[in-house]
Amino acid sequence: MDSLFDILDPESVASATTYSYGITGLLLRFLANLLITGGIIRFLYYPRSKRKDYFFTFILTSTTIFMLLYLLDNVKIQVGFALGLFAIFGILRYRTDTLPIREMTYLFTIIGISVINALAKDLGYVELGVTNAIFIGVTWLLESSNLIRHVSSKHIIYEKIELIKPDKSTELLADLKERTGLNITKIEIGAIDFLKDTALLNVYYDSRDTNLADNFFKRKFVPENEDV
């Protein structure tokens, strides 16, 4: 059994106090990181996308990265690990067409916030709060601002192949607007199949919704070596 002198030993008291502060700091920073990333996902990302699967992915990714980096003691390992994460997700972005750009951007944002909250142990809570507030403010501004034009795209297999000629562009635009009901602003002509008299068109139209279905459409109907 420890004596009173052992319990009141300055080194023991300092060690216990440091441990307590470490747990408190971890919990406070984790809670703050969870509230910040969760708020961005729930109130800025989710209202437009309505994707619970990405909501789940973003939250767990943020939690995992925060815990890994916060518990790593070596600063060089921390920085290298953080940069490695960005490199890995950057490669994944160009190796797959199933994850839309908007979702990938939010993923990078969530990773960045989690890395900052985990590594910036020398920053006070005020500086850390201001940094997170900047992330929230910029994201909210870009999502809600009417100054930025929101454009979505859609792939269409088009059978009136005679209208894809450059001199028929006006008629092509009018026909697509009438048949789709979309305010189409731009048309790109991709693969052309003269045997079936069809062409693959990529149309751009004004919309605030994210069209996720076209990612699967492109992967299914467009050859991998075909540039559209």
VENLIN-V207618 format. One record per backbone hydrogen bond with DSSP energy under -1.0 kcal/mol. NH is the residue of the N-H (numbers start at 1). CO is the residue of the C=O. Records with the same first field share a line. If there is no record, write none. Layout:
NH = CO, CO
//
This chain:
7 = 3
8 = 4
13 = 9
14 = 10
15 = 11
16 = 12
17 = 13
18 = 14
19 = 15
20 = 16
21 = 17
22 = 18
23 = 19
24 = 20
25 = 21
26 = 22
27 = 23
28 = 24
29 = 25
30 = 26
31 = 27
32 = 28
33 = 29
34 = 30
35 = 31
36 = 32
37 = 33
38 = 34
39 = 35
40 = 36
41 = 37
42 = 38
43 = 39
44 = 40
45 = 40
46 = 41
49 = 45
50 = 46
55 = 51
56 = 52
57 = 53
58 = 54
59 = 55
60 = 56
61 = 57
62 = 58
63 = 59
64 = 60
65 = 61
66 = 62
67 = 63
68 = 64
69 = 65
70 = 66
71 = 67
78 = 74
79 = 75
80 = 76
81 = 77
82 = 78
83 = 79
84 = 80
85 = 81
86 = 82
87 = 83
88 = 84
89 = 85
90 = 86
91 = 87
92 = 88
93 = 89
94 = 90
104 = 100
105 = 101
106 = 102
107 = 103
108 = 104
109 = 105
110 = 106
111 = 107
112 = 108
113 = 109
114 = 110
115 = 111
116 = 112
117 = 113
118 = 114
119 = 115
120 = 116
121 = 119
128 = 124
129 = 125
130 = 126
131 = 127
132 = 128
133 = 129
134 = 130
135 = 131
136 = 132
137 = 133
138 = 134
139 = 135
140 = 136
141 = 137
142 = 138
143 = 139
144 = 140
145 = 141
152 = 205
154 = 203
156 = 201
158 = 199
161 = 159
163 = 160
164 = 161
168 = 165
169 = 166
172 = 168
173 = 169
174 = 170
175 = 171
176 = 172
177 = 173
178 = 174
179 = 175
180 = 176
181 = 177
184 = 182
185 = 204
186 = 204
188 = 202
190 = 200
193 = 198
198 = 193
199 = 158
200 = 191
201 = 156
202 = 188
203 = 154
204 = 186
205 = 152
206 = 183
207 = 150
212 = 210
215 = 212
217 = 213
218 = 214
219 = 215
220 = 216
221 = 217
222 = 218
226 = 223
//
